[in-house]
């Protein structure tokens, strides 16, 4: 504990970015002008010489005293302070250009040179040596004059300190006694009625005129700023003060906000419309793209749990048992399950139940309640929206351009991802039919990176529940050997799916449970091949399902010709008298870049 406390006492924490900037010598901040602080007052803040140098100086003096017994020096010294900018100003060179120079101008126009900056050949026009070994100063030439900063005092509450500070800043002097001669009782008296004489001038000059002239170079509208500052303290910040510039525009903005609020309320109060609210703020990712929990309420899930069939219950309780073993410290091996089934067999229904129960149980084994223990994903945005989850690519930072050879994520992005997914236990992938072996490999590598596991641990030791139907949409632009249902031993990524996942098929249709004949027909259509004709009984049943809807409803046809015929028919119904409108074709002029009208219209091939 003593070492830890010493480390905190003598050092400070650095961010990675600041450490890199300091190592490679980059500037942490940069301004167009330098800033120079000027200490003012009777006892201004001063910086002492480092303790090690003082100790070394004391040893040197003691050695000199022991060698020279006749020395009157007792070894003590009052020179323990570093040289300030004010000390260098009072020891400026005895030149004509410095006689009438005030402290503010000196600090703004000149910079102090370090010992390593002193050139071998000194330019007498820009570099000057100070008296009493105070070093060298140089005229600022590469940049503009520095901005001076100093303590400001109020002429009403602290008049003596105010006049002392402006005399120190804007009245030329070489000794502190020149700021208030003995015949004046206060700095204010000397400012109002004092006179001084420069060495090159015969006439006396008013102190007030000199100070005001020099002050005008640095202080602009100080009284107006003080008044504005007081008004700001009294009235506070006006959040909508800018709206006074365009009051009509501000009024329109308020009216639009009121209309938007009323419209949103009407949509929320009409749940029967079934329109999803795309502007809702409860998202699965935050503003920085970090993964957040997907929440299902208890009142939403309990009715779903009560309607599970026998096969769904077996899957549910099997995974629930695994979660309980994990929480109790038994460390069961990770499982890999593929849940398949036709349309309407309750796959999405089962996903919500599994996610709710697994998240509820596994939350006890995570030190942070905000950490994700179960991740709900899908390969496309539409599929992820349907289950209130995330896409695989956004949740695991799988971006375009990855290859099998370069599938690793950079450490900066990986640290952010690991902070949210380091306690991940179960990954759920919906619509797995659209996932190919290549994407599965990227998932495996990313989870292995997050969990810091070697290659022998599939998916980094995370359990995977894959849900989908291979009779549905296949992966986009994938070779046959890259599809999951193809067992190709020559494919090096074959091990991530084949012989790893255990298959569970849901065969009971839940969506059309009241019409078993129609449910069986749907399953026959699901597995039907193109070279086999459809049974006549099935055709008759499908024709009975055709209901003539309104003409304005969206109609789906098999071919484009049928679509064009229907669209033309509907257009003709809109108006009995057709009107011909000639189109005007324009093209971009290569010389001017503007659109010009064509003499001859484009001809349709």
Protein Blocks (a to p, Z undefined) as FASTA:
>chain_A
ZZmmmmmmmmccddfklmmmmmnopafbdcfbdcddddedjbdcdddddfklmmmmmmmm
mmmmmmmmmbcbeoiafblbccdfklmmmmgccdfklmmpcfklmmmmpccddfklpcfb
dcfklgccdehhnajadddfkbccdddddddddfklmmmlmmmmmmmmmmccfbfklmoc
fklmbfklmmmmgccddfkbmbdcdfklmmmmmmmmmmghklmmmmmmmmmmmnopafkl
mmmmmmmlmmmmmmmmmmmmmmmmmmmmmmmnopacfkbcbdfbdfkopacdddddfklm
mmmmmmpcfklmmmmmmmmmmmmmmmnonopaddddddeddehilmmmmmmmmmmmmmmm
mmmmpfblkbcfbdcddfbfklmmmnopacfklmnopaehiafklmcccfklmmmmmmmm
mmcfbdcdehkllpcfklmmmmmmmmmmmnopafklgghlpacdddddfklccdehiafk
lpmklccfklmklmmmgokbccdddfbdfklmmlmmlmmmmmmmmmpcfklccdfklmmm
mmmmpccddfkbccddfbfklmmmmmmmmmmmmpmbdcddddddddddfklopacddfbd
cddZZ
